[in-house]
């Protein structure tokens, strides 16, 4: 079921990313790392989304780069699907750690670039240099999946904006899905997709920053408990913060959206759990929030 959630998140993000990238530039690249790990199922799902986009664009090039230990079979699988005939696919075997070299050889530099690296079943996580290679894109984004128990901290510093969510089926650690980008709008879009996926039995989210490791049902209106705890803990550390700063904190440091933070802040202020300055009026971005 976790594989299904990951695939739906990838498809939803591609459906938003590809049109925006093609509107911005004449050449666009999507890179699919560890493409042979699942027999090519996720690569095929991604390719179908990209092929649909090329049907609506004239004079622009959207290409797909497959990277993995041996992606020959995956490339053949995609080539055998008639609907994908309009999508240029480059295949590079030899391991996903060759991503930087593969991107350079394909000419995927200084163009809009999105990478999907599902390393959940890899023998070891990708090196920070491998993930950083995607920064050759302008702008650049990465969807990164790590095995249970692997931290995303080594990758966080490579991206101006970064967020992570644990895909859990129980109390034990689950796979970690991280998203890095240079665009605040894109991060907002990813968070919207995160909570809009279909709810699959047994799969829930966990916020890596929640000390109580609370499991959260996938919902358009997620349970606010973990966010409430994290905002209060953050205020204990910093003393006070504006509503805008707390919205940004929620967006980049938790699994929640900026709008979720606004709802939680209203509840906290109404209950007296936090103070606000000025004490009355609209809860605008410049209102300062603090613990009593």
VOBA-1610 file (N, C-alpha, C; in pm, whole numbers, padded with zeros to 5 digits, always signed):
BEGIN
Unk+00082-00121+00000Unk+00000+00000+00000Unk+00086+00127+00000Unk+00203+00123+00068Unk+00290+00240+00069Unk+00336+00272-00073Unk+00363+00168-00152Unk+00404+00190-00291Unk+00295+00263-00369Unk+00169+00232-00340Unk+00057+00298-00408Unk+00049+00445-00369Unk+00069+00474-00240Unk+00067+00613-00194Unk+00179+00692-00261Unk+00299+00635-00265Unk+00413+00704-00327Unk+00385+00731-00474Unk+00328+00632-00543Unk+00302+00649-00685Unk+00197+00757-00709Unk+00093+00759-00626Unk-00009+00862-00644Unk+00047+01001-00615Unk+00131+01013-00513Unk+00193+01143-00484Unk+00281+01188-00601Unk+00357+01095-00657Unk+00441+01129-00772Unk+00356+01176-00889Unk+00251+01104-00919Unk+00164+01140-01032Unk+00100+01277-01009Unk+00049+01299-00890Unk-00016+01428-00860Unk+00083+01544-00873Unk+00205+01522-00823Unk+00303+01630-00832Unk+00346+01654-00976Unk+00364+01548-01053Unk+00400+01565-01194Unk+00291+01638-01272Unk+00167+01609-01241Unk+00056+01674-01312Unk+00056+01824-01290Unk+00107+01868-01176Unk+00117+02012-01149Unk+00248+02069-01198Unk+00358+01993-01182Unk+00491+02043-01214Unk+00513+02058-01365Unk+00477+01956-01442Unk+00510+01956-01584Unk+00451+02075-01661Unk+00322+02107-01648Unk+00269+02222-01722Unk+00337+02353-01683Unk+00364+02370-01552Unk+00430+02493-01507Unk+00572+02502-01562Unk+00644+02390-01564Unk+00781+02390-01614Unk+00785+02417-01764Unk+00692+02359-01838Unk+00688+02379-01983Unk+00646+02522-02018Unk+00569+02583-01933Unk+00532+02723-01954Unk+00653+02814-01934Unk+00746+02769-01848Unk+00860+02851-01811Unk+00976+02837-01910Unk+00995+02719-01970Unk+01115+02694-02050Unk+01083+02606-02170Unk+01171+02612-02270Unk+01153+02530-02390Unk+01200+02387-02371Unk+01294+02367-02278Unk+01344+02232-02249Unk+01325+02202-02102Unk+01271+02082-02074Unk+01240+02042-01937Unk+01282+01896-01920Unk+01337+01864-01802Unk+01381+01726-01776Unk+01317+01672-01649Unk+01273+01547-01659Unk+01231+01471-01542Unk+01326+01352-01527Unk+01382+01332-01408Unk+01478+01224-01384Unk+01421+01124-01285Unk+01425+00997-01321Unk+01370+00890-01237Unk+01484+00799-01194Unk+01530+00816-01070Unk+01637+00733-01018Unk+01587+00602-00963Unk+01678+00505-00946Unk+01642+00371-00900Unk+01525+00317-00983Unk+01529+00345-01113Unk+01414+00317-01200Unk+01384+00168-01212Unk+01485+00083-01187Unk+01465-00061-01201Unk+01425-00127-01069Unk+01411-00051-00962Unk+01388-00109-00830Unk+01253-00179-00820Unk+01150-00128-00889Unk+01017-00188-00879Unk+00971-00246-01012Unk+01068-00279-01096Unk+01034-00334-01226Unk+00986-00231-01326Unk+00994-00105-01291Unk+00956+00002-01382Unk+00813+00050-01367Unk+00741+00005-01262Unk+00601+00045-01246Unk+00587+00195-01221Unk+00667+00249-01130Unk+00657+00393-01101Unk+00707+00475-01219Unk+00810+00425-01289Unk+00861+00495-01407Unk+00754+00501-01516Unk+00681+00393-01534Unk+00573+00393-01633Unk+00462+00491-01595Unk+00426+00493-01467Unk+00322+00587-01423Unk+00365+00731-01449Unk+00492+00762-01421Unk+00543+00896-01446Unk+00545+00927-01596Unk+00590+00830-01676Unk+00600+00851-01821Unk+00463+00879-01882Unk+00361+00813-01834Unk+00227+00836-01889Unk+00179+00979-01860Unk+00210+01030-01742Unk+00175+01169-01711Unk+00249+01264-01804Unk+00380+01241-01822Unk+00461+01330-01905Unk+00417+01324-02051Unk+00385+01205-02100Unk+00341+01192-02239Unk+00211+01268-02262Unk+00123+01265-02164Unk-00003+01341-02177Unk+00025+01490-02191Unk+00128+01540-02122Unk+00161+01683-02129Unk+00218+01722-02265Unk+00298+01633-02325Unk+00359+01667-02454Unk+00255+01681-02565Unk+00137+01620-02545Unk+00032+01632-02647Unk-00025+01773-02655Unk-00005+01851-02550Unk-00064+01985-02546Unk+00039+02096-02568Unk+00164+02057-02590Unk+00270+02156-02601Unk+00336+02146-02738Unk+00353+02259-02803Unk+00420+02262-02933Unk+00546+02348-02921Unk+00653+02304-02980Unk+00776+02380-02980Unk+00854+02372-02850Unk+00818+02280-02762Unk+00888+02262-02635Unk+00920+02114-02615Unk+01027+02087-02544Unk+01075+01950-02529Unk+01074+01908-02382Unk+01002+01801-02355Unk+00996+01741-02222Unk+01058+01602-02232Unk+01168+01580-02161Unk+01241+01454-02170Unk+01245+01384-02035Unk+01262+01252-02041Unk+01270+01169-01921Unk+01404+01098-01918Unk+01468+01098-01802Unk+01597+01032-01784Unk+01581+00920-01682Unk+01607+00796-01724Unk+01602+00680-01636Unk+01743+00650-01588Unk+01760+00633-01456Unk+01890+00598-01400Unk+01870+00486-01299Unk+01960+00388-01301Unk+01952+00277-01207Unk+02062+00177-01231Unk+02059+00067-01161Unk+02163-00035-01179Unk+02163-00088-01322Unk+02045-00130-01369Unk+02030-00176-01507Unk+01889-00142-01553Unk+01877-00034-01625Unk+01745+00016-01665Unk+01707-00025-01807Unk+01782-00122-01863Unk+01754-00167-02000Unk+01612-00219-02014Unk+01570-00306-01920Unk+01437-00365-01928Unk+01329-00259-01910Unk+01354-00162-01823Unk+01255-00055-01801Unk+01241+00030-01926Unk+01353+00062-01989Unk+01348+00141-02113Unk+01271+00066-02222Unk+01293-00064-02232Unk+01220-00144-02332Unk+01071-00148-02299Unk+01039-00156-02172Unk+00898-00157-02130Unk+00829-00029-02173Unk+00895+00084-02154Unk+00836+00212-02193Unk+00828+00226-02345Unk+00930+00177-02414Unk+00931+00188-02560Unk+00821+00106-02625Unk+00773+00004-02554Unk+00670-00084-02610Unk+00529-00030-02592Unk+00516+00083-02524Unk+00384+00142-02500Unk+00359+00251-02604Unk+00266+00229-02698Unk+00245+00324-02808Unk+00215+00466-02761Unk+00142+00480-02651Unk+00104+00614-02606Unk+00223+00698-02561Unk+00338+00634-02538Unk+00454+00706-02490Unk+00550+00743-02603Unk+00507+00723-02726Unk+00596+00746-02840Unk+00645+00889-02854Unk+00569+00985-02801Unk+00607+01125-02814Unk+00703+01171-02706Unk+00737+01083-02610Unk+00821+01121-02498Unk+00965+01071-02517Unk+01063+01163-02531Unk+01203+01120-02540Unk+01248+01061-02406Unk+01303+00939-02409Unk+01349+00872-02287Unk+01496+00838-02301Unk+01578+00886-02207Unk+01720+00854-02201Unk+01741+00754-02088Unk+01816+00649-02112Unk+01838+00545-02012Unk+01987+00531-01984Unk+02024+00536-01855Unk+02163+00525-01814Unk+02174+00423-01701Unk+02238+00310-01728Unk+02261+00208-01626Unk+02395+00235-01557Unk+02419+00159-01449Unk+02545+00175-01378Unk+02528+00229-01237Unk+02403+00244-01192Unk+02378+00292-01056Unk+02332+00436-01051Unk+02244+00465-00956Unk+02190+00601-00944Unk+02295+00700-00898Unk+02404+00652-00838Unk+02510+00744-00797Unk+02579+00810-00917Unk+02550+00759-01037Unk+02604+00823-01159Unk+02511+00933-01209Unk+02417+00975-01127Unk+02316+01072-01168Unk+02377+01200-01221Unk+02478+01254-01153Unk+02538+01380-01196Unk+02595+01371-01336Unk+02667+01262-01363Unk+02725+01242-01496Unk+02615+01224-01600Unk+02509+01150-01564Unk+02399+01127-01657Unk+02327+01256-01692Unk+02306+01342-01593Unk+02240+01470-01619Unk+02323+01557-01713Unk+02453+01557-01690Unk+02540+01638-01774Unk+02541+01586-01917Unk+02547+01453-01932Unk+02549+01394-02066Unk+02420+01421-02142Unk+02308+01425-02068Unk+02178+01449-02132Unk+02152+01596-02159Unk+02237+01682-02107Unk+02218+01826-02125Unk+02112+01883-02034Unk+02088+01816-01921Unk+01984+01860-01828Unk+02040+01957-01725Unk+02093+02067-01774Unk+02151+02168-01686Unk+02091+02305-01717Unk+02066+02379-01611Unk+02008+02513-01623Unk+01874+02512-01696Unk+01800+02402-01678Unk+01664+02391-01729Unk+01578+02340-01613Unk+01446+02361-01616Unk+01362+02305-01510Unk+01383+02155-01496Unk+01407+02110-01373Unk+01445+01970-01350Unk+01379+01919-01222Unk+01314+01805-01234Unk+01255+01736-01120Unk+01312+01596-01113Unk+01360+01556-00997Unk+01411+01422-00978Unk+01328+01345-00878Unk+01302+01217-00909Unk+01234+01127-00817Unk+01330+01014-00786Unk+01373+01004-00660Unk+01470+00903-00619Unk+01409+00821-00505Unk+01360+00702-00540Unk+01301+00613-00439Unk+01407+00512-00397Unk+01477+00546-00289Unk+01586+00462-00240Unk+01543+00376-00122Unk+01411+00356-00104Unk+01362+00283+00012Unk+01411+00139+00015Unk+01432+00080-00103Unk+01478-00060-00108Unk+01624-00071-00149Unk+01694+00040-00159Unk+01835+00037-00198Unk+01920-00016-00083Unk+02037-00071-00115Unk+02125-00126-00013Unk+02177-00018+00080Unk+02186+00103+00031Unk+02226+00217+00113Unk+02165+00343+00055Unk+02146+00446+00137Unk+02083+00569+00086Unk+02174+00640-00014Unk+02117+00723-00099Unk+02201+00798-00194Unk+02294+00893-00122Unk+02410+00915-00179Unk+02503+01009-00119Unk+02447+01151-00131Unk+02481+01240-00041Unk+02437+01379-00053Unk+02477+01439-00188Unk+02593+01399-00241Unk+02638+01452-00370Unk+02545+01409-00483Unk+02490+01287-00473Unk+02398+01239-00576Unk+02272+01325-00580Unk+02216+01350-00464Unk+02094+01432-00458Unk+02124+01576-00497Unk+02241+01626-00454Unk+02278+01764-00486Unk+02298+01784-00635Unk+02327+01677-00709Unk+02346+01688-00854Unk+02222+01744-00923Unk+02106+01724-00863Unk+01983+01776-00923Unk+01977+01927-00920Unk+02060+01989-00838Unk+02064+02135-00836Unk+02120+02195-00963Unk+02161+02110-01057Unk+02201+02160-01188Unk+02081+02220-01261Unk+01961+02181-01220Unk+01841+02237-01281Unk+01812+02377-01231Unk+01749+02456-01315Unk+01709+02592-01280Unk+01566+02615-01329Unk+01467+02604-01241Unk+01474+02564-01100Unk+01483+02412-01087Unk+01511+02367-00965Unk+01529+02225-00938Unk+01439+02179-00825Unk+01398+02052-00833Unk+01317+01992-00727Unk+01354+01846-00713Unk+01331+01789-00595Unk+01354+01646-00574Unk+01246+01588-00484Unk+01199+01471-00522Unk+01118+01386-00437Unk+01207+01269-00399Unk+01236+01254-00271Unk+01332+01157-00224Unk+01267+01065-00122Unk+01279+00933-00143Unk+01225+00835-00050Unk+01340+00759+00014Unk+01341+00754+00147Unk+01447+00689+00221Unk+01391+00572+00302Unk+01475+00474+00327Unk+01434+00355+00402Unk+01399+00392+00546Unk+01318+00310+00612Unk+01284+00338+00753Unk+01408+00355+00839Unk+01404+00459+00921Unk+01515+00485+01012Unk+01625+00572+00957Unk+01624+00600+00826Unk+01726+00686+00765Unk+01684+00832+00779Unk+01775+00916+00824Unk+01746+01057+00842Unk+01763+01135+00712Unk+01683+01240+00699Unk+01692+01327+00581Unk+01780+01447+00605Unk+01841+01458+00723Unk+01917+01579+00758Unk+02034+01605+00664Unk+02097+01500+00611Unk+02211+01519+00521Unk+02171+01584+00389Unk+02043+01581+00358Unk+01995+01636+00231Unk+01926+01772+00250Unk+01879+01799+00370Unk+01801+01920+00396Unk+01878+02047+00362Unk+02007+02051+00397Unk+02085+02173+00378Unk+02111+02205+00231Unk+02082+02111+00142Unk+02108+02133+00000Unk+01996+02212-00068Unk+01884+02230+00002Unk+01767+02292-00061Unk+01718+02410+00021Unk+01685+02521-00045Unk+01632+02637+00028Unk+01504+02603+00105Unk+01421+02515+00046Unk+01296+02474+00109Unk+01291+02322+00111Unk+01255+02266+00225Unk+01262+02121+00241Unk+01159+02077+00343Unk+01094+01964+00316Unk+00997+01909+00410Unk+00999+01757+00398Unk+00956+01688+00504Unk+00958+01542+00504Unk+00838+01488+00578Unk+00796+01367+00538Unk+00684+01300+00603Unk+00715+01151+00609Unk+00677+01090+00720Unk+00698+00946+00735Unk+00570+00874+00690Unk+00586+00775+00604Unk+00474+00693+00558Unk+00471+00569+00648Unk+00373+00563+00736Unk+00374+00462+00842Unk+00254+00368+00833Unk+00278+00244+00876Unk+00170+00146+00885Unk+00152+00097+01028Unk+00233+00147+01121Unk+00225+00105+01260Unk+00321+00185+01345Unk+00353+00132+01461Unk+00441+00202+01553Unk+00586+00204+01507Unk+00626+00103+01429Unk+00763+00098+01382Unk+00789+00209+01280Unk+00916+00254+01266Unk+00948+00359+01168Unk+00905+00320+01027Unk+00857+00417+00953Unk+00817+00393+00814Unk+00911+00460+00717Unk+00886+00441+00588Unk+00966+00507+00486Unk+00951+00659+00499Unk+01058+00730+00469Unk+01057+00877+00480Unk+01052+00937+00341Unk+00951+01017+00315Unk+00937+01087+00187Unk+00973+01233+00209Unk+01075+01280+00138Unk+01122+01418+00153Unk+01107+01492+00021Unk+01087+01622+00032Unk+01071+01705-00087Unk+01158+01829-00072Unk+01244+01854-00169Unk+01328+01972-00169Unk+01301+02055-00293Unk+01299+02187-00278Unk+01267+02274-00390Unk+01328+02413-00368Unk+01327+02491-00474Unk+01368+02631-00465Unk+01248+02724-00468Unk+01126+02666-00472Unk+01004+02746-00490Unk+00906+02723-00376Unk+00869+02832-00309Unk+00768+02822-00204Unk+00633+02778-00259Unk+00599+02823-00379Unk+00473+02783-00440Unk+00471+02634-00466Unk+00585+02580-00509Unk+00592+02437-00536Unk+00581+02356-00408Unk+00640+02405-00299Unk+00629+02336-00172Unk+00484+02334-00124Unk+00415+02446-00141Unk+00273+02451-00107Unk+00195+02348-00189Unk+00230+02339-00318Unk+00162+02244-00405Unk+00186+02100-00362Unk+00309+02071-00321Unk+00340+01937-00273Unk+00260+01903-00148Unk+00250+01999-00056Unk+00174+01975+00066Unk+00025+01954+00034Unk-00028+02027-00061Unk-00167+02006-00099Unk-00187+01865-00154Unk-00093+01821-00239Unk-00102+01685-00293Unk-00089+01581-00183Unk-00006+01610-00085Unk+00019+01516+00024Unk-00111+01480+00096Unk-00194+01580+00121Unk-00316+01556+00197Unk-00435+01523+00107Unk-00416+01532-00025Unk-00527+01506-00118Unk-00526+01364-00172Unk-00419+01286-00145Unk-00414+01151-00199Unk-00526+01067-00139Unk-00566+00964-00209Unk-00669+00875-00158Unk-00618+00806-00031Unk-00706+00789+00064Unk-00668+00724+00189Unk-00667+00573+00168Unk-00550+00514+00186Unk-00535+00371+00169Unk-00532+00303+00306Unk-00605+00193+00318Unk-00618+00125+00446Unk-00480+00091+00504Unk-00460+00133+00627Unk-00336+00096+00696Unk-00222+00192+00679Unk-00231+00289+00585Unk-00121+00383+00562Unk-00158+00520+00621Unk-00074+00568+00709Unk-00096+00699+00769Unk+00036+00777+00768Unk+00028+00905+00799Unk+00147+00990+00804Unk+00194+01006+00948Unk+00323+01031+00961Unk+00379+01071+01090Unk+00473+01187+01064Unk+00462+01290+01147Unk+00551+01405+01134Unk+00685+01372+01200Unk+00795+01374+01124Unk+00925+01341+01184Unk+00962+01429+01302Unk+00905+01549+01310Unk+00938+01639+01419Unk+00850+01624+01542Unk+00751+01535+01537Unk+00660+01518+01649Unk+00720+01422+01752Unk+00754+01471+01871Unk+00818+01383+01971Unk+00726+01271+02017Unk+00596+01287+02004Unk+00502+01184+02045Unk+00472+01083+01935Unk+00527+01107+01816Unk+00517+01013+01702Unk+00370+00976+01675Unk+00284+01076+01677Unk+00142+01053+01655Unk+00115+01017+01509Unk+00034+00915+01486Unk-00006+00877+01351Unk-00123+00964+01306Unk-00115+01014+01183Unk-00217+01107+01132Unk-00287+01044+01013Unk-00418+01037+01018Unk-00494+00987+00903Unk-00479+01083+00785Unk-00473+01029+00665Unk-00466+01111+00544Unk-00602+01175+00521Unk-00607+01307+00523Unk-00734+01378+00515Unk-00709+01520+00466Unk-00808+01577+00397Unk-00797+01717+00355Unk-00795+01810+00475Unk-00848+01764+00588Unk-00845+01841+00713Unk-00775+01754+00819Unk-00642+01748+00815Unk-00570+01656+00905Unk-00582+01694+01051Unk-00567+01595+01137Unk-00573+01617+01281Unk-00464+01716+01320Unk-00500+01823+01395Unk-00403+01929+01422Unk-00312+01905+01543Unk-00333+01794+01615Unk-00259+01772+01739Unk-00107+01785+01727Unk-00044+01711+01634Unk+00102+01723+01622Unk+00148+01864+01589Unk+00075+01934+01502Unk+00115+02071+01466Unk+00103+02163+01588Unk-00001+02145+01666Unk-00018+02227+01787Unk+00102+02208+01879Unk+00142+02082+01901Unk+00256+02055+01989Unk+00385+02115+01933Unk+00403+02105+01802Unk+00527+02154+01743Unk+00535+02306+01743Unk+00422+02373+01724Unk+00422+02519+01730Unk+00454+02566+01872Unk+00393+02502+01971Unk+00419+02541+02111Unk+00565+02515+02147Unk+00620+02402+02103Unk+00761+02372+02131Unk+00852+02472+02061Unk+00814+02512+01940Unk+00892+02611+01865Unk+00890+02745+01938Unk+00775+02786+01989Unk+00765+02911+02063Unk+00847+02907+02192Unk+00856+02791+02254Unk+00942+02778+02372Unk+01088+02804+02337Unk+01128+02764+02216Unk+01267+02782+02175Unk+01296+02926+02134Unk+01205+02988+02059Unk+01234+03119+02000Unk+01175+03235+02080Unk+01084+03207+02172Unk+01024+03313+02253Unk+00898+03370+02192Unk+00910+03422+02070Unk+00793+03476+02000Unk+00819+03471+01851Unk+00712+03479+01775Unk+00724+03475+01628Unk+00599+03536+01568Unk+00611+03590+01449Unk+00494+03643+01380Unk+00414+03528+01320Unk+00291+03558+01284Unk+00207+03459+01220Unk+00272+03412+01089Unk+00330+03504+01015Unk+00398+03466+00890Unk+00513+03369+00916Unk+00591+03396+01020Unk+00702+03307+01055Unk+00653+03170+01098Unk+00542+03164+01168Unk+00488+03035+01212Unk+00424+02959+01097Unk+00367+03030+01002Unk+00315+02965+00881Unk+00431+02903+00802Unk+00542+02977+00792Unk+00659+02925+00722Unk+00718+02805+00797Unk+00720+02813+00929Unk+00767+02701+01010Unk+00686+02575+00982Unk+00555+02588+00978Unk+00469+02472+00951Unk+00496+02415+00812Unk+00515+02504+00716Unk+00534+02461+00578Unk+00666+02387+00559Unk+00772+02434+00623Unk+00906+02380+00596Unk+00955+02282+00702Unk+00898+02285+00822Unk+00951+02202+00930Unk+00853+02095+00978Unk+00734+02091+00922Unk+00634+01992+00962Unk+00570+01932+00837Unk+00480+01837+00856Unk+00409+01778+00742Unk+00289+01863+00701Unk+00265+01970+00775Unk+00143+02048+00754Unk+00162+02162+00655Unk+00050+02222+00615Unk+00047+02337+00526Unk+00044+02466+00607Unk+00074+02576+00539Unk+00069+02706+00606Unk-00072+02736+00655Unk-00172+02698+00576Unk-00311+02723+00616Unk-00348+02646+00742Unk-00289+02527+00761Unk-00315+02450+00883Unk-00263+02526+01005Unk-00148+02593+00989Unk-00091+02670+01099Unk-00184+02785+01139Unk-00243+02850+01041Unk-00335+02960+01071Unk-00453+02911+01154Unk-00508+02796+01117Unk-00621+02741+01192Unk-00581+02707+01336Unk-00462+02647+01351Unk-00415+02610+01485Unk-00391+02736+01569Unk-00333+02840+01508Unk-00307+02963+01583Unk-00435+03030+01630Unk-00539+03025+01550Unk-00669+03078+01593Unk-00716+03004+01718Unk-00705+02871+01715Unk-00750+02790+01828Unk-00667+02819+01953Unk-00535+02827+01935Unk-00446+02854+02049Unk-00473+02991+02110Unk-00494+03091+02025Unk-00519+03226+02075Unk-00654+03234+02146Unk-00756+03170+02087Unk-00890+03174+02147Unk-00892+03104+02283Unk-00809+03001+02299Unk-00809+02925+02425Unk-00716+02984+02529Unk-00635+03084+02490Unk-00542+03145+02582Unk-00411+03071+02595Unk-00390+02970+02511Unk-00265+02894+02515Unk-00147+02978+02466Unk-00175+03081+02385Unk-00073+03176+02341Unk-00131+03317+02351Unk-00041+03415+02355Unk-00083+03555+02350Unk-00056+03610+02211Unk-00120+03721+02180Unk-00099+03784+02051Unk-00091+03934+02068Unk-00007+03997+01984Unk+00005+04142+01982Unk-00005+04191+01838Unk-00100+04280+01810Unk-00200+04335+01900Unk-00301+04229+01945Unk-00365+04252+02061Unk-00452+04150+02118Unk-00585+04131+02046Unk-00621+04225+01960Unk-00751+04216+01893Unk-00733+04239+01742Unk-00836+04206+01670Unk-00833+04228+01526Unk-00800+04101+01448Unk-00782+04120+01319Unk-00754+04007+01230Unk-00619+03945+01264Unk-00608+03812+01249Unk-00482+03743+01277Unk-00394+03750+01152Unk-00345+03870+01123Unk-00264+03893+01004Unk-00122+03843+01021Unk-00047+03851+00911Unk+00089+03797+00910Unk+00184+03865+01006Unk+00159+03992+01039Unk+00252+04065+01126Unk+00215+04057+01274Unk+00107+03986+01307Unk+00070+03967+01448Unk+00174+03879+01516Unk+00219+03921+01634Unk+00324+03849+01707Unk+00260+03752+01807Unk+00303+03626+01800Unk+00251+03521+01886Unk+00358+03481+01986Unk+00316+03461+02112Unk+00411+03421+02217Unk+00338+03334+02319Unk+00415+03263+02402Unk+00355+03189+02512Unk+00317+03287+02623Unk+00214+03258+02701Unk+00172+03348+02809Unk+00284+03371+02910
//
